[in-house]
């Protein structure tokens, strides 16, 4: 983690891809909290301007950054980790990646509503998505990312960072 202006913390960069994935989890957790607040607001006030703006921010985050995050894990992190002879890690990583499909199915009805929030009061089906996402991230944070840090060699971590940057169309000098 770098320190920015006036002592503020700056998110990790592509040179620390595991830190970047963990920081993304913090942002996802923030959006899950925003979903909870949005659901209460829409239940009471409907899809007013404030709700539509919040829904749009959440929708776009999950449509872009959320999908990229899952691709980072599925296409790059887990295959790198799987190269190491750790049967327990491989089995648990495969289970976590399968949870991505469960999360996608749980998010689908919510995504449709966020993309076109009704004007009147309604129920946003934030559960089971929010609960599943929080549990999923907790396991990855507590287990997958630390184990990957232990196993991956510096050149593998650099390759992970390059792949994540390339997925986003970012060129990182020296990486």
RANOR-V167720 format. One record per residue. N is the residue number from 1. RES is the residue in one small letter. SS is DSSP state (2 for helix, 1 for strand, 0 for the rest). Layout:
n->(N | N)
res->(RES | RES)
ss->(SS | SS)
This chain:
n->(1 | 2 | 3 | 4 | 5 | 6 | 7 | 8 | 9 | 10 | 11 | 12 | 13 | 14 | 15 | 16 | 17 | 18 | 19 | 20 | 21 | 22 | 23 | 24 | 25 | 26 | 27 | 28 | 29 | 30 | 31 | 32 | 33 | 34 | 35 | 36 | 37 | 38 | 39 | 40 | 41 | 42 | 43 | 44 | 45 | 46 | 47 | 48 | 49 | 50 | 51 | 52 | 53 | 54 | 55 | 56 | 57 | 58 | 59 | 60 | 61 | 62 | 63 | 64 | 65 | 66 | 67 | 68 | 69 | 70 | 71 | 72 | 73 | 74 | 75 | 76 | 77 | 78 | 79 | 80 | 81 | 82 | 83 | 84 | 85 | 86 | 87 | 88 | 89 | 90 | 91 | 92 | 93 | 94 | 95 | 96 | 97 | 98 | 99 | 100 | 101 | 102 | 103 | 104 | 105 | 106 | 107 | 108 | 109 | 110 | 111 | 112 | 113 | 114 | 115 | 116 | 117 | 118 | 119 | 120 | 121 | 122 | 123 | 124 | 125 | 126 | 127 | 128 | 129 | 130 | 131 | 132 | 133 | 134 | 135 | 136 | 137 | 138 | 139 | 140 | 141 | 142 | 143 | 144 | 145 | 146 | 147 | 148 | 149 | 150 | 151 | 152 | 153 | 154 | 155 | 156 | 157 | 158 | 159 | 160 | 161 | 162 | 163 | 164 | 165 | 166 | 167 | 168 | 169 | 170 | 171 | 172 | 173 | 174 | 175)
res->(x | x | x | x | x | x | x | x | x | x | x | x | x | x | x | x | x | x | x | x | x | x | x | x | x | x | x | x | x | x | x | x | x | x | x | x | x | x | x | x | x | x | x | x | x | x | x | x | x | x | x | x | x | x | x | x | x | x | x | x | x | x | x | x | x | x | x | x | x | x | x | x | x | x | x | x | x | x | x | x | x | x | x | x | x | x | x | x | x | x | x | x | x | x | x | x | x | x | x | x | x | x | x | x | x | x | x | x | x | x | x | x | x | x | x | x | x | x | x | x | x | x | x | x | x | x | x | x | x | x | x | x | x | x | x | x | x | x | x | x | x | x | x | x | x | x | x | x | x | x | x | x | x | x | x | x | x | x | x | x | x | x | x | x | x | x | x | x | x | x | x | x | x | x | x)
ss->(0 | 1 | 1 | 0 | 2 | 2 | 2 | 0 | 1 | 1 | 0 | 0 | 0 | 2 | 2 | 2 | 2 | 2 | 2 | 2 | 2 | 2 | 2 | 2 | 2 | 2 | 2 | 2 | 2 | 2 | 2 | 2 | 2 | 2 | 2 | 2 | 2 | 2 | 2 | 2 | 2 | 2 | 2 | 2 | 2 | 0 | 0 | 0 | 2 | 2 | 2 | 2 | 2 | 2 | 2 | 2 | 2 | 2 | 2 | 2 | 2 | 2 | 2 | 2 | 2 | 2 | 2 | 2 | 2 | 2 | 2 | 2 | 2 | 2 | 2 | 2 | 2 | 2 | 2 | 2 | 2 | 2 | 0 | 0 | 0 | 0 | 2 | 2 | 2 | 2 | 2 | 2 | 2 | 2 | 2 | 2 | 2 | 2 | 2 | 2 | 2 | 2 | 2 | 2 | 2 | 2 | 2 | 2 | 2 | 2 | 2 | 2 | 2 | 2 | 2 | 0 | 0 | 0 | 0 | 0 | 0 | 0 | 0 | 0 | 0 | 0 | 0 | 0 | 2 | 2 | 2 | 2 | 2 | 2 | 2 | 2 | 2 | 2 | 2 | 2 | 2 | 2 | 2 | 2 | 2 | 2 | 2 | 2 | 2 | 2 | 2 | 0 | 0 | 2 | 2 | 2 | 2 | 2 | 2 | 2 | 2 | 2 | 2 | 2 | 2 | 2 | 2 | 0 | 0 | 0 | 0 | 0 | 0 | 0 | 0)
